[in-house]
Each structure stands twice: as structure tokens, then as C-alpha cells.
Amino acid sequence: MAVVALPLALAFGVTSGLGAQAGLVTAVIAGAVAATFGGSNLQVSGPTGAMTVVLVPVVQRFGARGVLMVGAMAGVVLIALAVARLGRYVRYLPTPVIEGFTAGIAVVIALQQLPAALGITDAHGDKVWAVAADALAGFARIPHPASLAVALGVAALMLFGARRRPGLPFSLFGVAIATILAEATPMGLTRIGTLPAGIPAPSLSFLDFGAVQALLPAALAVAALAALESLLCATVADAMSVNERHDPDRELFGQGLANLAVPVFGGIPATAAIARTAVNVRAGATSKLASLAHAVALAVIVLAAAPLVGRIPLAALAGVLLATTVRMVEAASLIALARSTRGDAVVLILTFTVTVVFDLVTAVAVGIGVAIVLALRAVARTARLQQVPLEPGDHSAEEHALLAEHIVAYRLDGPLFFAAAHTFLLQLSEITDVRVVILRMSRVTTIDATGAHVLADAINRLQRRGIVVLLSGITPDHEQILATLGLAGQLRGDGHVFPDTPAAITHARAHVLHHDAADLAPAPAAADTEFTGNGGGRNRQDGAASTLHQPQTAPFEPVLPGASPCDYC
């Protein structure tokens, strides 16, 4: 496994801006510490391409010392996340966000490798795509076909060789062949340069507490990326094994300790690496000993083969990373997500674009934000306020017509929260020409503060118009939320809260028939009055009015077609 990790460690160290030695030191120290204290038996930690994407701007702005300080601060943040037991929540990150920024990272890494692949050493720009454009312009002025041929050759060997013999370390083969060719022919390739034989002595000279505030955003970005990549990698490792299950909080703790230790030896921030972990699992690893052996093997290489490593062409390492970017992108997964729903496609494309144009942290924040908005929109669409018709029961047709005119029942379905609450308010505010409104609350899944305020506002508006509002089937938890606004206490004090809908309908019927009988009875008209000889009159509607006041043999309990008794709770 060390032969696979060696070219990657060198390449990521060079790409980060701190040099190949920093990549090797990171692979050794982080690999050993994370394996010892982490929460997965199969993970292999070290420098990664995604991390270099975050580190390059830090190097440009704060230099090598700033990168070391950022790594230590990120380690503290990771340990704090582990202590707070927040590792489990990474699983809730939307898949389109993960796939989008992974594809974006692949493009950014490929752009970062263009100068080395083209043999351009003086490309400049404030963004990675600007540097790549400058490198292309430089290559057009002074071509370096040998560098391009080496980079493409190494990448092709890795990609096509892995298809035929997946178990062989074609990255190492490609780098070795490129180095031999560079030594044997006058190709004029830029090399890694002299490397010290050994691990640097520990030092805390990088500590600068005055720069904490300026470096905090970068440290948070590094910590977030390390947590995300490590826990996703652990999930992949679990899926590849039979009985392995990682501890997310312990894994964060191990990664935090690793990132605290690495800067002391001059290394860059580290995280678990999916490519190296996959090789570890396929090689039959079942315990942390394999990861520790990987770290020891790299340490031996640093001690014994530093002069040889220094002769490796940078174009060969660029080819290694170009092949790595191709492997990072799963075209089938991207196509499936783009075709699944419009929302997923929007999040995927937006996250990818922001990653390439701006930076990874902004991309993740934007992707998660848009995903949350779309999710809330989808949930809000499930919320409905549906009028329940009153059907004939054991009462006269005249009474049913009168009750249906003055009583209306609504069933609230789904969440009553900020994203959907104002729709309820609008619908309830449009209710007119009724005496009683029954709100069936049993199917409300959740109520937040906004939903409670909107419901209280709607009820108050109806009450100011003389409409009696009854609640049925409200759960104790939801009633407690309404009680904080004084609404539940007021309605219960008035006797307007009922355990189920039939009880509420019975109360509404009694209110309409007995308390408002005078208003409900039709007023006599001149055409309907018949005068007798002695000047008296007789109302032809008296029969209907007396019918209204006759007691019914059964309570008024309308039933919906096909409804079950639980529908009335």
C-alpha cells in the first residue's frame, strides 16, 4: 500500500505549496496518529487532493507558517466536534452537494496540475483557473512537449493499467518509468529537488496566536473538509468490508490529534484518503496494523530513498494527479442525480460551479443552503388545509342545509411551520358567512413558533368577526406550544377544545340551533303574511321554525365517504 501512497503523498505535498517533504511527513505522522486514535480499523490518512484545494490560497496569503497554524487550529476544532458528538450528523449532508463538490474538486485539481504538466514554472493568477489560463498561454509561447508527454503517459498508464490489473501499483510504475527516462535522456524536465533524509525535528515555532482571528475561516474550512472526507471515507470502508463499523466521533478525535501533531513536524493538514483506504481494504486489511505498517514503510522510504525521490519529475506527479481526478468523478452517479429531480440537478450544478469558480467552503455552504430551501419547499407542499364536507345524518333536510350553511370544518394535514404557515393564514382569512369553524388538528405533524403565531392570528381574526373557532384532535405537545401564546388556554377555557371531531360537531350544532336560533330563523316577509278578518297575521314559516327547534334523536355526526373512525380524531 505504501507504494501506492508514495506518489500521491509527493504530488499533494508539491501541489499544496509546501513541497514534497511536507507531503511525505504528513503521510507518515497523520497516518500513524489517525490509525492509532481514530474510529475506523481500515482508514488510511494523509494529504489529499481536496485538502490542497483549500490550502493553496492559504499558502499564497499567509505562507508556510500560516498553513501549519491553520492545521493546528483545525485539529482543535475537530477534537471539539468529537467531544460534542457531532460526527453522526455528517450523514445528513445531501448527496448532490457531496457529488457536486467532489466533481468540482476534481476539476480544480486538474487545473492546478496544468502548469506542471505543461512544463510552465512561472504561471500566475489569483484563482486556479487564472493560473491554468496563464500556463496555457505560456505553453503556447514556449511549448514543452516532453513535460506534456510524461504527464499524459503516466496518467494513461494508471487509468488503462488499472482496468487490466487493478491490484498493481501503476502510479509507482509510471513515476519510476518517467524518472528513468528523465535520467537517461536530455528531456529537460523539472524535478522535485533535494529532500532531507529523515523526519524534521519537532518545532512549535509556527505558533502565532496573534494570527488566530485572521486564520480562523481557513481553519474552519480545513476542519469541515477533514470531518466530511474522513467520515465519508469511513462509510465507504464499512461498505467494502463485512463486519466493520466505524465510530464517527472517535474518528473525528483521531483526525483532530493527527492534525495537531502534523504541523509540529512541518506537515500539511490531513484527512482520510478514499483511494488509499480502498487499496487497504482490497489488500485484506482487518485491523489498524495495516495503516500503521503503511506509515512505517513511508518513513523508511523517507530515511533511505530521499535522494532518489528528489529526482522524480514534477510532470510525472502531475500525471498521477490527473489520473486521480478522473477516478474521483463518477459519471454514472452524476448523470443519475441530474436526471432524478430538478432540485437535485440545481444543487449539483450549483455546488460544482461555485467550487470551481470560488472555493470549496462557499460551495458547500451554498449547496447546503439551496438544498435546505428546496427541502423546505417540498415539505411545505405536503401541508394542506382541506375543507371537510358535512353529509346528511339523522336530522331533517332543512336542518342539514342550515347547519351546512353556518358550520364549516377544515382538516389541517402536514407540518404547520414557517414555510407553510402563511398559506394557512390566507385560506382561513378567506372564510366568510359562517358561524362556526372547526379545525381538525389530529393530522398536523409539527408546529413551530411561526406556525403557532399564524394560527393564533387566524383564530383571532375569525373571532373578531363573530365566528366561533373549535379545535379537535390536537395533541398535548401541540397544545403546549399554543399555550405559550395563551391561545390554548383561552380556547379550552371557553370550552372550544375537543378530543375528537364528533364532539366538536355536536357542540357546533348545539351552538347554531339553540344559541343562535333567532338569527338562523328566516325573517317573515309581507308576501308570506296572511291577514285574518280580525287583523291578526299568521307566518307561513312557523312550521319550518318549529321543526328547527324539535330535538333530534341522535347527535349530528357527518361521515366522509370511505372514512374510518380515526379520520375524526
SVG drawing of the C-alpha trace seen along z (x, -y; Angstrom):
<svg xmlns="http://www.w3.org/2000/svg" viewBox="-113 -44 134 54">
<polyline fill="none" stroke="black" stroke-width="0.4" points="0.0,0.0 2.9,-2.4 3.9,-2.1 0.5,-3.5 0.6,-6.2 4.1,-7.4 3.4,-9.1 0.2,-10.7 1.9,-12.0 4.6,-13.6 2.2,-15.1 -0.1,-16.5 2.8,-18.0 4.1,-19.7 0.6,-20.9 0.0,-22.4 2.9,-24.7 4.9,-23.3 6.9,-20.8 7.2,-17.0 8.8,-16.6 5.7,-18.1 3.5,-15.5 5.7,-12.6 5.8,-13.8 2.0,-14.2 1.5,-10.7 3.8,-9.3 2.7,-11.3 -1.0,-11.6 -1.2,-8.0 0.2,-6.7 -1.7,-9.0 -5.1,-8.7 -4.7,-4.9 -3.9,-4.7 -6.6,-7.0 -9.2,-7.0 -12.6,-5.3 -12.0,-3.1 -9.8,0.0 -9.4,-0.4 -8.8,-4.1 -5.5,-5.4 -4.9,-9.1 -2.6,-11.6 -2.6,-14.5 -5.4,-14.6 -6.3,-16.5 -9.4,-18.1 -7.3,-19.5 -4.7,-21.0 -7.6,-22.9 -8.2,-24.7 -4.6,-25.1 -3.3,-26.8 -5.0,-30.1 -3.7,-29.9 -0.1,-29.4 -0.5,-32.4 -1.8,-34.7 -0.1,-33.6 2.8,-31.4 4.0,-28.1 3.8,-29.2 0.1,-30.1 -0.6,-26.6 0.9,-25.0 -1.1,-27.2 -4.3,-26.5 -3.6,-22.8 -3.2,-23.0 -6.3,-25.1 -8.3,-22.7 -7.1,-19.9 -8.6,-21.7 -11.9,-22.2 -12.1,-18.5 -11.5,-17.5 -14.2,-19.9 -16.6,-18.3 -15.7,-14.9 -16.3,-15.9 -19.7,-17.5 -20.5,-14.2 -21.4,-15.8 -19.9,-13.2 -23.2,-11.4 -24.7,-14.5 -22.4,-14.4 -24.6,-11.6 -27.3,-14.2 -25.3,-16.1 -27.2,-15.9 -25.8,-13.6 -26.0,-16.3 -23.8,-18.5 -21.2,-15.8 -21.2,-14.8 -21.1,-18.4 -18.1,-19.5 -16.3,-16.2 -16.6,-16.8 -15.6,-20.4 -12.6,-19.4 -11.5,-17.1 -11.7,-20.0 -9.7,-22.3 -7.0,-19.7 -6.7,-19.1 -6.4,-22.9 -3.7,-23.0 -1.7,-20.4 -1.7,-22.1 1.4,-24.2 3.5,-21.2 2.1,-19.0 2.9,-21.7 6.3,-22.4 5.5,-26.0 7.1,-27.1 6.1,-30.8 2.3,-30.7 0.5,-33.3 -3.1,-34.2 -5.4,-34.9 -7.6,-31.9 -6.7,-28.4 -8.4,-28.8 -6.5,-32.1 -3.2,-30.2 -4.2,-27.5 -5.0,-30.0 -1.6,-31.7 0.1,-28.3 -1.7,-27.6 -0.6,-31.0 3.0,-30.2 2.9,-26.8 1.6,-28.4 4.6,-30.8 7.2,-28.2 6.0,-24.6 7.4,-21.9 6.2,-18.7 8.3,-16.4 6.6,-17.5 3.1,-17.1 4.0,-13.7 5.3,-12.5 2.2,-13.7 -0.2,-12.2 1.8,-9.0 1.7,-8.5 -2.0,-9.3 -2.8,-6.9 -0.7,-4.1 -2.6,-4.5 -6.0,-4.6 -5.7,-1.8 -3.4,0.4 -5.8,0.3 -8.5,1.7 -6.5,4.8 -4.7,5.4 -6.4,3.5 -4.0,4.8 -0.8,3.4 0.6,0.0 0.6,-1.6 1.1,-5.0 4.5,-3.9 5.4,-2.2 4.5,-5.4 6.6,-7.6 9.5,-5.2 9.5,-4.9 9.2,-8.7 12.2,-9.2 14.3,-6.7 13.5,-8.4 14.3,-11.8 17.7,-10.5 18.5,-8.7 17.5,-11.3 18.1,-15.1 14.3,-15.9 14.9,-19.0 12.2,-18.1 11.8,-20.0 12.5,-17.7 11.2,-17.6 14.6,-18.7 16.7,-17.8 14.9,-16.2 16.4,-15.8 16.8,-12.2 14.5,-11.9 11.6,-13.4 12.2,-17.1 12.7,-17.7 9.6,-18.8 9.1,-22.5 6.4,-24.9 7.9,-28.0 4.9,-28.2 2.6,-29.2 1.3,-32.7 -1.7,-33.4 -2.0,-36.9 -3.0,-35.4 -5.8,-33.2 -8.6,-35.6 -7.3,-36.0 -6.7,-32.3 -10.0,-31.1 -12.1,-31.0 -9.4,-28.8 -9.1,-26.6 -12.9,-26.1 -12.8,-25.2 -10.0,-22.7 -11.8,-21.2 -15.1,-20.9 -13.4,-19.3 -11.4,-16.9 -14.5,-15.8 -16.5,-15.4 -13.9,-13.5 -12.9,-11.3 -16.4,-10.2 -17.4,-9.7 -14.3,-7.6 -15.1,-5.6 -18.6,-4.9 -17.1,-3.7 -14.7,-1.4 -17.6,0.0 -19.5,0.8 -16.5,2.6 -16.0,4.8 -18.2,7.4 -18.5,6.6 -16.7,3.3 -18.5,0.3 -16.7,-3.0 -17.2,-5.3 -17.7,-8.7 -16.9,-10.7 -13.8,-8.8 -12.7,-9.2 -13.0,-12.9 -11.0,-12.8 -8.3,-10.8 -8.2,-13.2 -8.0,-16.1 -5.0,-14.6 -3.4,-13.9 -3.8,-17.5 -2.4,-18.7 0.7,-16.5 1.4,-17.1 2.3,-20.8 4.8,-20.1 6.9,-18.2 6.2,-20.6 3.4,-18.7 0.2,-19.9 -3.4,-19.3 -4.5,-15.7 -7.7,-13.6 -8.6,-10.1 -8.0,-9.2 -10.6,-7.2 -8.1,-5.9 -5.6,-4.6 -8.3,-3.2 -9.8,-1.3 -6.5,0.2 -6.1,1.1 -9.4,2.9 -8.9,4.8 -5.5,5.9 -7.3,7.7 -6.7,5.4 -8.8,6.2 -7.1,4.1 -5.2,0.8 -1.9,2.7 -2.1,2.3 -2.4,-1.5 0.5,-1.6 2.6,0.5 1.9,-1.9 3.2,-4.8 6.3,-2.9 7.0,-1.9 6.8,-5.5 9.1,-6.6 11.7,-4.0 11.4,-5.5 11.9,-9.0 15.0,-7.8 16.6,-5.6 15.5,-6.8 15.3,-10.6 17.9,-11.2 16.1,-9.1 12.7,-10.7 14.2,-14.1 14.9,-13.1 11.3,-12.5 10.0,-14.9 7.1,-17.2 5.4,-16.3 5.1,-12.7 3.4,-13.7 1.1,-15.9 0.2,-12.8 -0.6,-10.9 -3.0,-13.6 -4.6,-14.0 -5.4,-10.3 -6.7,-10.7 -9.1,-13.4 -10.6,-11.2 -11.1,-8.5 -12.8,-11.0 -15.6,-11.7 -18.3,-9.0 -20.1,-9.9 -22.9,-7.5 -23.7,-8.9 -23.7,-12.5 -26.0,-11.6 -28.4,-9.8 -28.6,-12.7 -29.0,-15.2 -32.0,-13.2 -33.6,-12.4 -35.3,-15.7 -34.9,-19.3 -34.0,-20.3 -31.1,-17.7 -29.9,-18.9 -29.9,-22.5 -27.9,-21.7 -25.5,-19.5 -24.7,-22.1 -24.6,-25.0 -22.2,-23.3 -20.0,-22.2 -19.9,-25.7 -19.2,-27.5 -16.4,-25.0 -14.6,-25.7 -15.2,-29.5 -14.9,-30.4 -13.9,-27.9 -14.9,-24.7 -16.3,-26.2 -18.5,-28.6 -19.7,-25.8 -20.6,-23.5 -22.4,-26.4 -24.3,-27.4 -25.2,-23.8 -26.5,-23.0 -28.4,-26.3 -30.1,-25.7 -30.8,-22.0 -32.4,-23.1 -34.6,-25.7 -35.7,-23.1 -36.4,-20.6 -38.5,-23.0 -40.4,-23.9 -41.1,-20.2 -42.2,-19.7 -44.4,-22.8 -46.2,-21.5 -47.3,-18.5 -49.1,-20.8 -52.8,-21.3 -55.9,-22.9 -58.8,-20.9 -62.5,-21.6 -64.4,-18.6 -68.0,-18.4 -70.9,-17.9 -73.0,-15.0 -76.6,-14.2 -77.1,-12.4 -80.0,-11.7 -81.7,-15.0 -84.1,-16.7 -83.0,-18.0 -83.9,-21.6 -81.6,-21.3 -78.8,-19.8 -79.0,-22.7 -79.0,-25.2 -76.1,-23.6 -74.1,-23.2 -74.6,-26.9 -73.3,-28.0 -70.7,-25.4 -67.5,-24.6 -64.9,-22.1 -61.3,-22.1 -58.6,-19.4 -55.0,-20.5 -52.6,-18.0 -48.8,-18.0 -46.5,-20.5 -47.6,-23.8 -44.3,-25.6 -42.8,-28.8 -42.6,-27.6 -46.3,-26.8 -48.0,-28.7 -48.9,-31.8 -50.7,-29.7 -53.0,-28.5 -53.5,-32.1 -54.5,-33.2 -57.0,-30.3 -58.5,-30.8 -58.8,-34.5 -61.0,-34.0 -63.7,-32.2 -67.0,-34.2 -70.7,-33.8 -70.3,-31.1 -71.0,-30.9 -68.6,-28.1 -65.2,-26.9 -63.9,-23.5 -60.2,-23.0 -59.2,-19.3 -55.7,-19.1 -55.0,-15.4 -53.0,-15.2 -50.7,-18.1 -47.2,-16.6 -45.4,-19.5 -45.9,-23.1 -43.2,-25.7 -43.3,-29.2 -44.2,-30.8 -47.0,-28.3 -48.4,-28.8 -48.3,-32.6 -50.0,-32.4 -52.7,-30.0 -53.4,-32.3 -53.6,-35.3 -56.1,-33.5 -58.2,-32.4 -58.2,-35.9 -59.3,-37.4 -62.2,-34.9 -63.3,-35.6 -63.3,-39.4 -65.8,-38.7 -68.0,-36.8 -67.1,-33.3 -66.7,-30.6 -63.5,-28.5 -63.3,-25.0 -60.2,-22.7 -60.4,-19.0 -57.9,-16.2 -54.9,-18.4 -52.0,-16.5 -50.7,-17.5 -47.4,-18.6 -49.0,-20.9 -51.4,-22.2 -48.4,-23.1 -46.9,-25.1 -50.2,-27.0 -50.4,-27.5 -47.2,-29.6 -49.2,-32.2 -52.2,-31.9 -54.3,-30.6 -54.9,-27.1 -55.8,-28.3 -58.3,-30.7 -60.0,-28.2 -60.0,-25.5 -61.4,-28.0 -64.3,-28.7 -64.9,-25.0 -63.7,-25.1 -61.1,-22.3 -62.4,-18.8 -60.7,-15.3 -62.3,-14.4 -64.3,-15.9 -67.7,-14.3 -67.6,-16.1 -66.8,-19.4 -69.6,-18.9 -72.1,-18.2 -71.0,-21.4 -71.2,-23.4 -74.7,-22.0 -75.9,-23.0 -74.5,-26.5 -76.2,-27.0 -79.6,-25.5 -80.0,-26.8 -77.9,-29.9 -78.4,-31.5 -81.9,-30.2 -83.4,-33.7 -80.8,-34.7 -81.0,-31.5 -84.8,-31.5 -85.8,-33.2 -87.4,-36.6 -91.1,-36.9 -91.9,-38.7 -95.0,-40.6 -95.8,-38.2 -95.8,-35.4 -98.2,-37.0 -101.8,-36.3 -104.2,-38.7 -107.4,-37.4 -110.6,-39.3 -109.8,-40.4 -106.4,-41.9 -104.2,-39.1 -101.5,-37.6 -100.0,-34.1 -96.4,-33.3 -96.2,-30.5 -92.6,-29.7 -93.7,-28.9 -93.8,-25.2 -90.2,-25.3 -89.1,-27.2 -90.8,-24.8 -89.2,-22.0 -85.8,-23.5 -86.4,-23.6 -87.5,-20.0 -84.9,-17.8 -83.1,-15.3 -82.9,-11.6 -79.1,-11.4 -76.2,-13.8 -75.1,-15.3 -72.1,-13.3 -71.3,-13.7 -69.2,-11.0 -67.0,-11.3 -67.3,-8.8 -64.9,-5.9 -63.7,-7.5 -62.7,-5.4 -63.4,-6.4 -59.8,-7.5 -60.3,-10.2 -62.4,-12.1 -59.8,-12.3"/>
</svg>
